[in-house]
Amino acid sequence: AEMKRSRREQRPLALVMLDIDHFKQINDQHGHLAGDAVIRGVAQRIQSLLKRSSDHVCRYGGEEFALILPNTDADGVVALAEQIRQSIADTPFDTEIGVLSVRISAGCYAAITESAMVSSNYIQAADEALYRAKHAGRNQVQLTPAVTADTAAGQPETEPTEGTADESEL
């Protein structure tokens, strides 16, 4: 529905794929109850940072979340994802076993939906950015720039944008 709205209104639609870094270690070291508390805490933190009723956070699988952000361009999606990343990194979560520090990686994509696009185009683009964030050291935000006629012809629309944590935080 949001893709149809983006196409009809010619407004950007953004998707963030967000993953809790080293989540398996949390479960292995502290147990599934602590892991569940972290997942709930991350979801609540994300929801508290979304300001518009049209923005949605969804659990996408295991420790991964998807954020659907209508009327949000590349700069806006990166800024929000970085705000979420920073908030989670700065404030540990209370669990049954004590306080746990958590880091996340995020991949972003924003574009005005074109007629040939399907939801998997957004998911693939955001997933690619998430993979780059994880491969580059985690605890960061990466953006896959939208493909336009200019970028398809070899002229980049924008430079890739990333928010990177200090090495000491990794």
C-alpha positions as a printed Julia matrix, in Angstrom:
170×3 Matrix{Float64}:
  0.0     0.0     0.0
  2.83    2.42    0.82
  4.54    1.66   -2.48
  1.33    2.48   -4.35
  1.03    5.73   -2.39
  4.67    6.64   -3.13
  4.13    6.01   -6.85
  0.8     7.89   -6.94
  1.98   10.92   -4.91
  5.56   10.88   -6.29
  6.97   11.0    -2.76
  9.85    8.92   -1.45
  9.37    5.75    0.56
 12.17    4.54    2.81
 12.97    1.16    4.31
 15.45    0.39    7.08
 16.63   -3.13    7.79
 18.09   -3.15   11.27
 19.89   -6.02   13.0
 21.13   -6.45   16.58
 24.89   -6.99   16.43
 26.23  -10.23   17.9
 22.79  -11.25   19.15
 23.71  -14.96   19.23
 26.35  -14.13   21.84
 23.72  -12.48   24.03
 21.58  -15.62   23.9
 24.55  -17.96   24.37
 26.13  -16.03   27.24
 23.06  -14.75   29.07
 20.18  -17.0    28.02
 17.05  -16.63   25.93
 15.18  -14.61   28.57
 17.84  -11.92   28.39
 17.78  -12.12   24.58
 14.01  -11.71   24.56
 14.3    -8.7    26.88
 16.83   -7.13   24.51
 14.57   -7.7    21.48
 11.61   -6.14   23.31
 13.78   -3.24   24.48
 15.12   -2.54   21.01
 11.6    -2.62   19.55
 10.34   -0.23   22.23
 13.3     2.12   21.75
 12.74    2.21   17.98
  9.01    2.83   18.43
  9.69    5.69   20.86
 11.89    7.41   18.25
  9.32    7.2    15.44
  7.42   10.48   15.44
  4.77    9.94   12.77
  1.8     7.61   12.91
  2.56    6.58    9.32
  5.98    5.17   10.33
  6.0     1.48   11.18
  8.43   -0.85   12.94
  8.08   -4.58   12.27
 10.01   -7.55   13.56
 11.37   -9.04   10.36
 12.89  -12.17   11.83
 15.05  -13.33   14.75
 16.85  -10.18   15.8
 16.07   -8.17   12.68
 13.6    -5.32   12.31
 12.2    -3.42    9.34
 11.13    0.21    9.46
  8.72    1.43    6.8
  8.95    5.21    6.49
  6.6     6.89    4.01
  7.52   10.33    2.67
 11.13    9.95    3.84
 14.08   10.69    1.59
 17.65    9.36    1.75
 18.89   12.06    4.13
 15.9    11.58    6.43
 16.18    7.79    6.58
 19.9     7.91    7.34
 19.37   10.56   10.03
 16.63    8.52   11.73
 18.58    5.25   11.51
 21.63    6.98   12.99
 19.51    8.45   15.8
 18.19    4.96   16.59
 21.69    3.43   16.41
 23.08    6.1    18.74
 20.2     5.79   21.23
 20.62    2.03   21.46
 24.42    2.28   21.79
 24.19    5.01   24.46
 21.59    3.44   26.76
 22.01   -0.18   27.92
 19.01   -2.43   28.46
 17.83   -3.76   31.83
 17.33   -7.52   31.78
 16.77  -10.27   34.36
 20.53  -10.85   34.49
 21.47   -7.18   34.7
 22.26   -4.36   32.33
 23.36   -5.28   28.78
 24.96   -2.97   26.24
 23.68   -3.52   22.71
 24.78   -2.31   19.29
 22.9    -2.39   16.0
 23.69   -2.18   12.31
 21.26   -0.65    9.82
 20.83   -0.65    6.08
 18.71    2.05    4.44
 17.07    2.63    1.1
 14.79    5.44   -0.08
 13.22    6.08   -3.46
 10.08    7.2    -5.19
  8.49    3.94   -6.22
  8.53    3.35   -9.96
  5.93    1.28  -11.78
  8.2    -1.74  -12.25
  9.29   -1.87   -8.58
  8.09   -4.48   -6.11
  8.64   -4.74   -2.37
 11.56   -7.11   -2.84
 13.46   -4.29   -4.61
 13.32   -2.22   -1.42
 14.18   -5.2     0.78
 17.14   -6.2    -1.39
 18.54   -2.65   -1.47
 18.21   -2.18    2.3
 19.63   -5.67    2.94
 22.65   -4.87    0.77
 23.29   -1.76    2.85
 22.86   -3.78    6.06
 25.38   -6.34    4.79
 27.87   -3.52    4.08
 27.35   -2.12    7.58
 28.03   -5.51    9.14
 30.99   -6.22    6.84
 32.5    -2.78    7.62
 32.58   -3.5    11.36
 28.98   -3.27   12.61
 27.45   -0.55   14.81
 26.84    1.73   11.83
 24.34    2.88    9.23
 24.77    2.41    5.49
 22.64    3.63    2.56
 22.06    2.07   -0.84
 21.47    5.05   -3.14
 18.37    4.93   -5.31
 18.89    3.92   -8.92
 17.64    6.54  -11.37
 18.14    7.12  -15.06
 21.27    9.17  -14.13
 22.82    6.43  -11.99
 21.96    3.79  -14.57
 23.88    5.9   -17.11
 26.9     6.02  -14.81
 26.25    9.35  -13.12
 25.86    8.79   -9.36
 22.79   10.47   -7.9
 24.46   11.04   -4.55
 27.52    9.86   -2.75
 26.92    6.86   -0.46
 26.11    8.04    3.03
 27.1     6.33    6.21
 27.14    7.01    9.91
 30.08    5.27   11.49
 30.84    4.67   15.12
 34.23    5.43   16.62
 36.56    2.43   16.47
 36.6     2.38   20.27
 32.88    1.55   20.24
 33.31   -1.5    17.98
